[in-house]
């Protein structure tokens, strides 16, 4: 899922993989994926009853992964949405392209509040 070769050294991959040994570790690690469909139903119901995210929201995707899909999916629920696609990145944007990611994140975090409306 990484588009940048060498992003994760083999010893780091081995360390993460070792944390998934055994039934309980696998069960806990995959719990997120078991809840995805239910989370979607809950989020849709929340939005259909008028729920929105009033705070500034930054949605970042990698060029070779989600691209602008996250920002597009939040468009109707986040009126203060800023979307960004990081060129050359895959799924692991901060690890693959840290400077480009910081170039989006730091200005977003330091910007003064702005009125609702997509940028």
N, C-alpha and C positions, 0 to 999 in steps of 0.2 A: 504494500500500500504506500510505500515511500517512493517518491519519484527521484530522490537524490541519493545516489549510491554512497554507501559508507556513513549514512546519517547515524546509524546505531552500530557501535562496535560489537563484535561477536560476544565479548564478555558481558556486555550489557544485555544483549538478547538472551544469553544463557541465564543470567540472574533473574530476569523477568520470567522466563520460561520455568525456572525452578520453583517459582512461587505458585505455580498452577499444578503442582504435584499433589495427588491425593483427591479423594472424592469431595471432601468439604471445601478444599481450595477451588476446585473446578466449579462446584455448585455456587459458591459465593462469587466467583469471578464472572459467571454467566448470568447472574441474577438480573443484571441490567438489561440484557437482551430478552429475558423472559417477560419483562414488564413493558417493553416498547409499545406493543399494540394497545394495551390498557392505558398507558400514558397518553397515547394519541387520542383515545376516546375521551379521556378526562379533559385534556387540553382543548379539544374541539367543543365539548359541552361548555367549558368555562368561557371560551370565546363567543359562542352562540348566545350566551346570556349577557354579553356586553363587556367581557373581560378584555383588557388591553394591558400592555406594558408601558406605563407612562414615562419611565426613565429612559435616558439615552441607551441605545442598544447597538453594539458593534457585532456584525456577523461576518466572519472571515472564512473563506474557503480556499482550498488549493486548486490551482489550475488543472492538475491531473487527478483531482478527486471530486469534491462536491461543487467546485466552481461557485456560482452565485445561488445555488439551490437553497441554502440555508437562509440567505437574505430574502430570496423570493418567497419562501414559505412564511417568513415573519412579517412580510410587507403589510398585511391587513391588521396585524395585532400590535405592531410596534410603530407608532406614528413618529418616533424620533430615531428611526433606524438609519444606520450607516452600514453599507455593504462594501466589502473589499474582496478581491480575488488576487491571491499571491502567485505571480508568474513563476513557473518552474517547480512549484511545490506539489506534493501529493497530500496524503491524509494528515501527516504530522507537521503542520505548518510551522509552529514555533521551533521545532527541532531541525527541520529541513532548511528553512530560510529565515533564521532569527533576525537578521537585520531588516529584511523587508517586513516581517511581522511587527517588529518594534516600530518601524516607520509608519505603520497604520495605528498601532495601539497607543503609543505615547501621545501623539496629537489628539487622539480621541479622548484619552484620560485627562489631558490638560486643557481641553477646549472649554470655554465658558458655556453655560447652559444655553440652548437655543430653543426656539419655539417648535412645536410639532410640525412635521412635514418631512418627507423623505429627501435625503441628500444623495 
